[in-house]
C-alpha cells in the first residue's frame, strides 16, 4: 500500500510538472509533507521520485532538442531559463546546460568539457557578456533577472553585480533545480561512497573476508560488484511469496526455523552490490537486475542491497533465484562454509 501510494504520488508530480520540480524550497517542503502522509522515509521518497523523473527526462530529451530553436528564440526575447523549463516540464539545470551549449562561444575548446566547467562555475566562466555568441549578444541587453513580461525575479544581488544575464540565469536555474546539477552529483557520489564504507565495515566486523571493487580493478577484473566475498556464504532472508519464487543456483540451501518462524530461508551469495537508492520496480528490473545478472555469470549468485528500501519482493526480478534483494541493511544472519552462523 505504501509503495503504491508513493508511486502514484511520484508519477503525478512528474506528469503534472509540479512546482516543486522548479523550486528547491517548495521541493523539500512538499517532500517532507508527502513523506509523512505516505509513511515512507524522506530519503526513500526522494530517491523514488528521482528514479521516476529520470525516465521522464530520457523520454522527453528528443522533444527538447527538436524544439531547441524555439526555446532559444524565447530566451533571446527575454524569457527566463527557469520559465522555459517550467513550460516544457524539464529540469532547469538541463535546460540551462543546453542553452549554454547553443549560445556560448568556447573558442574551439572541447565543447562538452567546456560546458561542464561553465555549469560548475557560471559566475566565473559565463560572467562576461562577451562569451555569448554574436547572434545572441543582444539578449544580454535585457539585463539579468527579467522575464519576457519584464517581471523582476528574486536573484541574489551578489550574482547581479557586473554579471552577464546568462550567468545570472544559469545560477538561478541551478539553484532552483532540486534533482539535477553539480551539487546533486557530488552529494549522490558522496552518499554512494558512504554506504559502501558502511557495508565494508559491517562485513569486517563480522569477520567475513572479501575484496572491494577497487581491489578487484587493480587486478584488472572488469564489471565488478562492490563486494566480492572470498568464499560463498549463506544469508537468511524473508521468503518470497509463492508467485515470486524461482529456483536457481541461489536457491535455499537450508530451511531453518528460528523458533516457530518458517517465513525465512537461506540463500547462497558470492557477492554484494550496494545501492544507495530506493529499489522501485522499473529501476530494479530494467537497470539494476541486468547488471546484477552479469555478476551472476562471472561470480555466481549474489545480493543487491537497497539502503533506502525497495518495492515488494514479489514485484522484483531475482534472476531465476540467483539475485537476492534486501533493503535498509544487511541480513541479520550469515552462515559460513563451516556451518557456523554469525550475526
C-alpha positions in Angstrom: 0.0 0.0 0.0 2.8 2.4 0.9 4.6 1.5 -2.3 1.6 2.1 -4.5 0.8 5.4 -2.8 4.4 6.6 -3.2 4.5 5.5 -6.8 1.2 7.3 -7.6 2.4 10.5 -5.9 5.8 10.4 -7.8 4.1 9.9 -11.2 1.6 12.6 -10.6 4.3 15.1 -9.6 6.3 14.3 -12.7 3.3 14.2 -15.1 1.8 17.5 -13.9 5.2 19.3 -13.8 4.5 20.3 -10.2 6.1 23.5 -9.0 8.3 21.5 -6.5 10.4 20.4 -9.6 11.3 24.1 -10.3 11.7 25.5 -6.8 14.1 23.8 -4.3 12.3 25.3 -1.2 8.9 24.0 -2.4 10.5 20.7 -3.2 11.8 20.0 0.3 8.6 21.3 2.0 6.3 19.1 -0.2 8.6 16.1 0.0 8.6 16.3 3.8 4.8 16.6 4.0 4.2 13.8 1.5 6.7 11.5 3.3 4.7 11.8 6.4 1.3 11.3 4.6 2.5 8.2 2.7 4.6 6.7 5.6 7.8 6.4 3.6 11.1 7.8 4.8 12.0 11.1 3.2 15.2 9.9 1.6 13.4 6.9 0.2 10.6 9.1 -1.4 13.3 11.5 -2.7 15.1 8.6 -4.4 11.9 7.1 -5.7 10.8 10.5 -7.2 14.2 10.9 -8.9 14.0 7.4 -10.4 10.6 8.1 -11.9 11.8 11.6 -13.1 14.9 10.2 -14.8 12.6 8.1 -17.0 10.6 11.2 -17.9 13.8 13.1 -18.7 15.1 10.4 -21.0 11.7 10.1 -22.9 11.5 13.9 -23.3 15.1 14.6 -24.3 14.5 14.3 -28.1 11.5 16.6 -27.8 13.6 19.3 -26.1 16.3 19.1 -28.6 13.9 19.1 -31.5 12.3 22.3 -30.2 15.6 24.0 -29.3 15.3 26.8 -31.9 12.0 27.9 -30.3 13.5 27.8 -26.8 16.5 29.8 -27.9 14.2 32.3 -29.6 12.2 32.6 -26.3 15.4 33.1 -24.3 16.6 35.8 -26.8 13.3 37.6 -26.3 13.8 37.6 -22.5 12.0 34.5 -21.3 14.0 33.1 -18.3 15.6 29.7 -18.4 13.5 28.6 -15.4 10.3 29.7 -17.1 11.3 27.8 -20.2 12.0 24.7 -18.1 8.6 25.1 -16.3 6.7 25.5 -19.6 8.2 22.3 -21.1 8.3 20.4 -17.8 12.1 19.7 -18.0 14.8 20.1 -15.3 16.0 23.8 -15.1 19.6 22.6 -14.9 19.4 20.6 -18.1 17.6 23.4 -20.0 20.3 25.8 -18.8 23.1 23.4 -20.0 21.5 23.1 -23.5 21.2 26.9 -23.8 24.8 27.4 -22.8 25.8 24.7 -25.4 24.0 26.7 -28.1 24.8 30.3 -27.4 28.3 30.4 -25.9 31.4 30.5 -28.0 34.1 28.4 -26.3 36.9 29.3 -28.8 37.5 25.9 -30.2 37.7 24.2 -26.8 36.2 20.7 -26.3 32.6 21.8 -26.2 31.3 19.1 -23.8 34.1 19.6 -21.3 33.9 23.4 -21.5 30.1 23.4 -20.9 30.6 21.1 -17.9 33.1 23.6 -16.5 30.9 26.5 -17.2 28.0 24.9 -15.4 30.2 24.2 -12.3 31.4 27.9 -12.3 28.8 30.0 -14.2 29.9 33.2 -12.5 33.5 32.7 -13.5 33.1 31.2 -16.9 29.9 33.0 -18.1 30.1 36.2 -16.2 31.5 38.2 -19.2 28.7 39.0 -21.7 31.3 38.6 -24.5 31.3 34.9 -24.1 27.8 34.9 -25.7 28.0 34.4 -29.4 27.3 37.5 -31.5 24.0 36.1 -32.7 22.6 36.1 -29.2 24.6 39.0 -27.7 21.5 41.3 -27.9 19.8 39.1 -25.3 22.2 40.5 -22.8 20.7 43.9 -23.2 17.6 42.7 -21.4 19.5 42.5 -18.2 19.6 39.8 -15.6 16.6 38.8 -13.6 13.9 39.9 -16.0 11.3 37.7 -17.6 9.7 38.2 -21.0 6.9 40.2 -19.4 9.5 42.4 -17.6 8.8 41.0 -14.1 11.7 41.0 -11.7 12.7 37.7 -10.3 14.3 37.2 -6.9 18.0 36.6 -7.6 20.8 37.3 -5.0 22.3 40.8 -5.6 25.8 39.3 -5.3 25.1 37.4 -8.6 23.7 40.5 -10.4 26.7 42.9 -9.9 28.8 43.1 -13.0 27.4 39.8 -14.2 26.0 38.8 -17.6 22.4 38.0 -17.9 23.4 34.4 -19.0 25.4 33.8 -15.8 22.6 35.0 -13.6 20.0 32.9 -15.5 22.2 29.8 -15.2 22.9 30.3 -11.5 19.1 30.8 -10.9 18.4 27.6 -12.9 20.9 25.6 -10.9 19.8 26.8 -7.5 16.1 26.2 -8.4 16.6 22.6 -9.6 16.2 20.2 -6.6 17.2 17.0 -8.6 20.0 17.8 -11.0 23.1 19.8 -11.0 26.8 19.8 -9.8 25.8 19.8 -6.1 23.4 16.9 -6.5 26.0 14.9 -8.5 28.5 15.5 -5.7 26.0 14.6 -3.0 24.9 11.3 -4.7 28.6 10.3 -5.2 29.4 11.0 -1.6 26.3 9.1 -0.3 27.2 6.2 -2.5 30.7 6.0 -1.1 29.4 6.5 2.4 27.2 3.4 2.2 29.9 1.3 0.5 32.1 2.1 3.5 29.3 1.2 5.9 28.9 -2.1 4.1 32.7 -2.8 4.2 32.8 -2.0 7.9 29.8 -4.2 8.7 31.4 -7.2 6.9 34.7 -6.6 8.6 33.0 -6.5 12.0 31.5 -9.9 11.2 35.0 -11.2 10.1 33.6 -12.1 6.7 36.6 -11.9 4.2 36.0 -10.0 1.0 37.6 -7.9 -1.8 36.3 -4.4 -2.7 35.6 -3.2 -6.2 38.8 -1.0 -6.1 40.9 -4.0 -5.2 39.4 -6.1 -8.0 40.0 -3.4 -10.5 43.7 -3.2 -9.6 43.8 -6.9 -10.5 42.3 -6.0 -13.9 38.9 -7.5 -13.2 36.1 -5.8 -15.2 32.4 -5.4 -14.4 32.8 -6.0 -10.7 30.2 -5.7 -7.8 31.1 -3.5 -4.8 32.0 -6.6 -2.7 33.3 -10.0 -3.9 33.2 -12.4 -1.0 36.3 -14.5 -0.6 34.1 -17.6 -0.2 30.4 -18.2 -0.7 28.2 -17.6 2.4 24.6 -18.2 3.3 22.3 -15.3 4.1 19.0 -15.6 6.0 16.3 -13.7 4.2 12.5 -13.4 4.0 10.9 -15.9 1.7 9.3 -14.5 -1.4 5.6 -15.1 -1.9 4.8 -18.3 -3.9 4.2 -16.3 -7.1 7.6 -14.6 -6.7 9.5 -17.8 -6.0 12.0 -19.1 -8.5 14.9 -21.6 -8.2 18.5 -21.5 -9.4 22.0 -21.6 -8.0 21.0 -19.2 -5.3 18.1 -21.4 -4.1 17.6 -22.3 -0.4 20.4 -24.3 1.0 18.7 -24.9 4.3 15.2 -24.4 5.7 16.0 -23.1 9.1 13.3 -22.2 11.7 14.3 -19.8 14.4 11.7 -20.8 16.9 8.4 -21.4 15.0 9.1 -18.8 12.3 9.3 -20.5 8.9 9.0 -17.3 6.9 12.7 -17.2 6.3 15.1 -19.2 4.1 18.8 -19.4 3.5 20.4 -18.4 0.2 24.0 -18.7 -1.1 25.7 -15.4 -2.2 29.1 -14.8 -3.6 29.0 -11.0 -3.9 27.1 -7.9 -2.7 26.3 -4.8 -4.6 25.5 -1.6 -2.6 22.7 0.7 -3.9 22.3 4.0 -2.1 18.8 4.4 -3.6 15.2 3.2 -3.5 14.6 0.0 -5.5 11.4 0.7 -7.4 10.1 -1.9 -9.8 11.3 -0.3 -13.0 14.7 0.8 -11.8 15.4 -2.7 -10.4 14.0 -4.7 -13.3 15.3 -2.5 -16.2 18.6 -1.2 -14.8 19.9 -3.0 -11.7 18.9 -6.6 -12.4 20.6 -6.8 -15.8 23.8 -5.5 -14.2 23.4 -8.0 -11.4 23.0 -10.9 -13.8 26.3 -10.1 -15.4 27.9 -10.6 -12.0 26.0 -13.9 -11.6 27.5 -15.1 -14.9 31.0 -14.2 -13.7 30.9 -14.8 -9.9 27.8 -16.8 -9.1 24.7 -15.8 -7.1 24.7 -12.6 -5.1 22.9 -9.9 -3.2 21.7 -6.4 -4.1 21.3 -4.2 -1.0 19.0 -1.2 -1.4 19.8 1.1 1.5 16.7 3.2 1.1 14.3 0.3 0.8 12.6 -1.3 -2.2 9.3 -2.4 -3.8 7.5 -5.5 -2.6 9.8 -8.5 -3.4 7.2 -10.3 -5.5 7.4 -7.5 -8.0 11.2 -7.5 -8.3 13.0 -9.9 -10.6 15.5 -12.2 -8.9 17.4 -13.6 -11.9 15.9 -17.1 -11.6 16.7 -17.2 -7.9 20.3 -16.1 -8.3 19.9 -12.4 -7.2 18.8 -11.8 -3.6 17.3 -8.4 -2.8 17.3 -6.9 0.6 16.6 -3.4 1.9 17.8 -1.0 4.6 20.6 -3.2 5.9 22.5 -6.4 5.6 20.6 -9.6 6.6 20.8 -10.4 10.3 22.3 -13.9 9.9 25.1 -15.3 7.8 26.3 -18.9 7.5 29.9 -19.6 6.8 31.0 -22.6 4.7 31.9 -24.3 8.0 28.2 -24.2 9.1 28.9 -21.5 11.7 26.1 -18.9 11.9 27.1 -15.3 12.7 25.1 -12.2 13.2 
